[in-house]
Amino acid sequence: GIVVACVFIPHFPLRVEILRHPELDGLPLALTDLVSFGRRRIIECSPEAVALGLWVGMPLREAVSACPQAAILTSDPVAYANAFTDLLRVLGVVSPGVEAAEAGVAFVDLRGLERLYGGIEPITAALLRAVPPALRPRIGLAANKFTARVAATQARPGGVRTIPVAYAKAFLAGSSVDVLPVPLEMRRRLERFGLYYLRDIARLPLGKLQAQFGPDGRYAWELAH
């Protein structure tokens, strides 16, 4: 059955900034890197900023002239790391089995909790209550971490997406290769080979994928299955 929850906060550094400065919510918001020499660049931007033409990698000077109304803050990695530690701590109050992935992504082991909470729904409600609403958490529920993670990316902010075991294979088959936790360059190469969905990867012989991409190819094939 459903044994794992993925708590997912897209654009985690931006949401932390909004937690610190609530007045920025809904505004075009971007972060720039810390380099004191050379050209500073945009390293993270909100959907509102993207809609106005900002993009990751854009030189700061260009961003300011392209979108003068954007709030552009200097990235504060220590604050984001602390906020993630806080998040893991509050999730740990709900379940002792919390595992960190990258910032903004955590897995929660639900085994043994149903008796304690009286079902899956009260557990997910407790997880959502534990996270500050300004972070806009999304939760995916499934039988394994990868499926739970993909489900979480498709949940609404503050919402839950559950993938029953019987539906998991069909659900993953139609998911984009962008959900794979492999380097961006590999995902782009998969697309150049015409492999856009996990079902395309699942159809290939393992050896072929491994020859082309090494261990990451094997990992992608296993996840697609």
C-alpha positions as CSV (number, residue, x, y, z in Angstrom):
1,G,0.0,0.0,0.0
2,I,0.9,3.6,0.5
3,V,4.0,3.7,2.7
4,V,5.9,6.9,1.9
5,A,5.1,10.6,1.6
6,C,7.2,13.1,-0.4
7,V,7.0,16.6,0.9
8,F,8.0,18.9,-2.0
9,I,8.5,22.7,-2.0
10,P,9.3,24.0,-5.5
11,H,11.6,27.0,-5.6
12,F,12.6,26.4,-2.0
13,P,15.0,29.3,-1.7
14,L,12.4,31.7,-3.1
15,R,9.7,30.4,-0.7
16,V,12.2,30.9,2.2
17,E,12.7,34.5,1.1
18,I,8.9,34.9,1.0
19,L,8.6,33.4,4.5
20,R,11.1,36.1,5.6
21,H,9.5,38.9,3.5
22,P,5.7,38.1,3.1
23,E,5.2,41.3,1.2
24,L,7.1,39.7,-1.8
25,D,4.6,36.9,-2.3
26,G,3.1,37.0,-5.8
27,L,5.7,39.6,-7.1
28,P,8.3,38.8,-9.7
29,L,11.2,37.6,-7.5
30,A,14.7,36.4,-8.4
31,L,17.9,35.5,-6.6
32,T,21.4,36.4,-7.8
33,D,24.6,34.6,-6.9
34,L,27.1,35.8,-4.3
35,V,30.1,36.3,-6.5
36,S,31.8,39.6,-5.7
37,F,33.9,39.5,-8.9
38,G,32.9,39.0,-12.5
39,R,29.3,39.2,-13.7
40,R,26.5,38.3,-11.2
41,R,23.8,36.1,-12.6
42,I,20.2,35.1,-11.8
43,I,20.2,31.7,-10.2
44,E,16.6,31.3,-9.3
45,C,13.4,33.0,-10.4
46,S,9.7,32.8,-9.6
47,P,7.1,31.9,-12.2
48,E,6.0,35.6,-12.1
49,A,9.6,36.7,-13.0
50,V,9.8,34.0,-15.8
51,A,6.6,35.4,-17.2
52,L,8.3,38.8,-17.5
53,G,11.3,37.5,-19.3
54,L,13.8,36.6,-16.6
55,W,15.7,33.3,-16.8
56,V,18.2,31.3,-14.8
57,G,21.7,32.3,-15.9
58,M,20.7,35.8,-17.1
59,P,23.3,38.5,-16.2
60,L,22.1,40.7,-13.3
61,R,22.5,43.9,-15.3
62,E,20.3,42.5,-18.1
63,A,17.7,41.3,-15.6
64,V,17.4,44.7,-14.0
65,S,16.9,46.5,-17.3
66,A,14.5,43.8,-18.6
67,C,12.3,43.8,-15.5
68,P,12.8,46.9,-13.3
69,Q,9.8,45.9,-11.2
70,A,11.4,42.6,-10.1
71,A,12.6,42.1,-6.6
72,I,16.2,40.7,-7.0
73,L,17.8,39.5,-3.8
74,T,21.2,38.1,-3.1
75,S,21.1,34.4,-2.4
76,D,21.6,33.5,1.3
77,P,22.5,29.7,1.2
78,V,23.0,29.6,5.0
79,A,19.4,30.8,5.6
80,Y,18.1,28.2,3.2
81,A,20.1,25.4,4.8
82,N,18.8,26.5,8.2
83,A,15.2,26.7,6.9
84,F,15.5,23.1,5.5
85,T,16.9,21.8,8.8
86,D,13.8,23.5,10.5
87,L,11.5,21.8,8.0
88,L,13.1,18.4,8.7
89,R,12.7,18.9,12.4
90,V,9.0,19.8,12.2
91,L,8.3,16.8,9.9
92,G,10.2,14.7,12.4
93,V,7.6,15.5,15.0
94,V,5.0,13.8,12.8
95,S,7.1,10.8,11.9
96,P,10.4,9.5,13.2
97,G,11.3,8.3,9.7
98,V,12.2,11.5,7.8
99,E,14.9,11.4,5.1
100,A,16.3,14.5,3.4
101,A,16.8,14.7,-0.4
102,E,17.9,18.1,-1.9
103,A,16.7,21.3,-0.2
104,G,12.9,21.4,-0.4
105,V,12.4,17.7,-0.8
106,A,11.9,15.3,2.1
107,F,10.6,11.7,2.3
108,V,8.5,10.6,5.3
109,D,8.1,6.9,6.2
110,L,4.4,6.3,7.0
111,R,4.8,2.7,8.1
112,G,3.3,2.1,11.6
113,L,1.8,5.6,11.7
114,E,-1.7,4.7,10.5
115,R,-2.6,3.1,13.8
116,L,-1.3,6.2,15.7
117,Y,-3.1,8.8,13.5
118,G,-6.1,6.8,12.5
119,G,-5.4,6.6,8.8
120,I,-3.4,8.2,5.9
121,E,-5.5,11.4,5.7
122,P,-4.9,12.6,9.3
123,I,-1.1,11.9,8.7
124,T,-1.0,14.1,5.6
125,A,-3.0,16.8,7.4
126,A,-0.5,16.7,10.2
127,L,2.4,17.0,7.7
128,L,0.8,20.0,6.0
129,R,0.0,21.6,9.3
130,A,3.7,21.2,10.3
131,V,5.0,23.2,7.3
132,P,4.6,27.0,7.2
133,P,1.8,27.7,4.6
134,A,4.1,30.4,2.9
135,L,6.3,27.5,1.8
136,R,3.4,26.1,-0.3
137,P,4.2,22.5,0.3
138,R,2.9,19.7,-1.9
139,I,2.6,16.1,-0.9
140,G,2.8,12.9,-2.9
141,L,1.8,9.6,-1.5
142,A,2.9,6.2,-3.0
143,A,4.4,2.8,-2.4
144,N,8.0,4.0,-3.1
145,K,10.0,7.2,-2.9
146,F,10.3,7.8,-6.7
147,T,6.6,7.5,-7.4
148,A,5.8,9.7,-4.3
149,R,8.2,12.3,-5.6
150,V,6.7,12.4,-9.0
151,A,3.2,12.6,-7.5
152,A,4.3,15.5,-5.3
153,T,5.5,17.5,-8.3
154,Q,1.9,17.1,-9.7
155,A,0.1,18.1,-6.5
156,R,-1.4,21.6,-6.1
157,P,0.3,23.9,-3.6
158,G,-1.0,22.9,-0.2
159,G,-2.5,19.7,-1.8
160,V,-1.9,16.0,-1.8
161,R,-1.6,13.6,-4.8
162,T,-2.0,9.9,-4.0
163,I,-0.9,7.2,-6.5
164,P,-2.4,3.8,-5.6
165,V,-0.1,0.8,-6.2
166,A,-2.3,-0.6,-9.1
167,Y,-2.0,2.8,-10.9
168,A,1.7,3.5,-10.3
169,K,3.1,1.9,-13.5
170,A,0.6,3.7,-15.8
171,F,1.2,6.9,-13.9
172,L,5.0,6.8,-14.3
173,A,4.8,5.7,-17.9
174,G,3.2,9.0,-18.9
175,S,5.6,11.1,-16.9
176,S,8.2,13.3,-18.5
177,V,11.9,12.3,-18.4
178,D,12.3,15.6,-16.5
179,V,11.2,13.8,-13.3
180,L,14.3,11.6,-13.3
181,P,16.9,12.5,-10.6
182,V,19.7,12.5,-13.2
183,P,21.9,15.4,-14.5
184,L,20.1,18.0,-16.6
185,E,22.5,17.3,-19.5
186,M,21.4,13.6,-19.5
187,R,17.7,14.6,-19.6
188,R,18.4,16.8,-22.6
189,R,20.3,14.0,-24.4
190,L,17.4,11.6,-23.7
191,E,15.1,14.2,-25.4
192,R,17.5,14.5,-28.3
193,F,17.2,10.7,-28.8
194,G,13.4,11.1,-28.9
195,L,12.9,9.7,-25.4
196,Y,10.4,12.1,-23.8
197,Y,8.5,9.9,-21.4
198,L,9.4,7.2,-18.9
199,R,7.5,4.7,-21.0
200,D,10.0,5.4,-23.9
201,I,12.9,4.5,-21.5
202,A,11.1,1.4,-20.2
203,R,10.8,0.0,-23.7
204,L,14.6,0.1,-24.3
205,P,16.9,-2.8,-23.4
206,L,18.9,-2.0,-20.3
207,G,22.2,-2.6,-22.0
208,K,21.6,0.0,-24.6
209,L,20.8,2.7,-22.0
210,Q,23.8,1.7,-19.9
211,A,26.2,1.8,-22.8
212,Q,25.1,5.3,-23.6
213,F,24.7,6.8,-20.1
214,G,26.6,4.5,-17.7
215,P,25.3,4.1,-14.1
216,D,22.8,7.0,-14.6
217,G,21.4,5.1,-17.6
218,R,20.9,2.0,-15.4
219,Y,19.3,4.1,-12.7
220,A,16.9,5.8,-15.1
221,W,15.9,2.4,-16.6
222,E,15.2,0.9,-13.1
223,L,13.1,4.0,-12.1
224,A,11.2,3.8,-15.4
225,H,10.3,0.2,-14.4
